[in-house]
Amino acid sequence: MRSISEIVTPSSYWAPAGSIGLNTNIFEINLINLVLVLGILFYYGKGVLINFLENRERTISNTIRDAEERHTEATEKLLRARIRLQQAEIKADEIRISGLTQMDKERRDLVDAADNDLKGLEDSKNYAIRFEKQRAIEQVRQQVSRLASERALESLNNRLTNELHLRMIDYHIGLFRAMANKSA
């Protein structure tokens, strides 16, 4: 077995004055050299690695915090957008219902106006028919009256003799005298 001094430094590197040195030949590195190198790296690199990991941890936590804030903000915006959407839907329903109500009212008004116009036309037609009927009846009366008068006159002319004529005149004169005496 080799001594520790031989492990750390092979005999070929020993200086003539008996000093100890470090073997730098990569093929001759042994376990102790490897432990020494790793120990030095660990001792001096530990602070750098810790700083690097702490910075990385802060960066990751800041990124997570920012993401959570953006998520919260986006959730709030989504909630507000949904509320606005519901309000818009309610308003649209109100407008649609109002439009349907207005349309129904206008339709009823139009139907009522048409009914009133139709009733007015019906009344006007009935009035015109009554007027024409009364006029026709009046014309028939006049014709009947004229015909009756003509026939009565014709009958009187045929039956009226001078003697009958004189008696009628005397009769009517007597009636006028009686009326004049009563009023005087």
Residue, then its C-alpha position, 0 to 999 in steps of 0.5 A: m500500500r502506498s503512503i499518503s504522501e505518495i497518493v497526494t503526489p507521486s514520486s515522479y513529482w517529488a522535488p529533489a529538496g523534498s517538497i510536496g506538490l499537486n499532481t495535475n495530470i488528469f490521468e493520474i488524479n486519484l480519489i484524494n485529488l478529486v475530493l480536494v477539488l470538489g471540496i474547494l469548489f464546494y467551499y468557494g462556490k457554495g456562496v455563489l450557488i446559494n446566491f444564484l438559487e436565492n435569486r432564482e427563488r425570488t424571481i420564481s416567487n415574484t413571477i408566481r405573485d405577478a401571475e396570481e395578481r394578473h389572474t385575480e385581475a383577469t377574474e375581476k374583469l371577467l366578473r365585471a364583463r359578465i355583469r355587464l353582459q347580464q345587464a345588456e341582456i336584461k336591457a335587450d329583453e326590456i327593449r324587445i318587450s317594450g317593442l313588442t308592447q308598442m307594436d301590439k298597442e299600435r296594432r290595436d290602435l290601427v284595428d280600432a281606427a279601422d273599426n271606427d272608420l268602418k263603423g263611420l262608413e256603415d253609419s254614412k251608408n245607412y244614413a244615405i240609404r234612409f235618406e234615399k228611402q225617405r226621398a223615394i217615399e216622398q216622391v211616391r207620395q207626391q206622385v200618388s197625391r198628384l195622381a189622386s188630385e188629378r183623378a179627383l179633379e177629373s171625377l169632379n169635372n165629370r160629376l160637377t154640373n152647374e147646379l151642383h157647383l152653385r150649391m157648393i159655393d153657397y154652402h161654403i159661403g154659409l160656412f164662412r159667414a158662420m165663422a165670421n159671426k162666431s168670431a165677431 
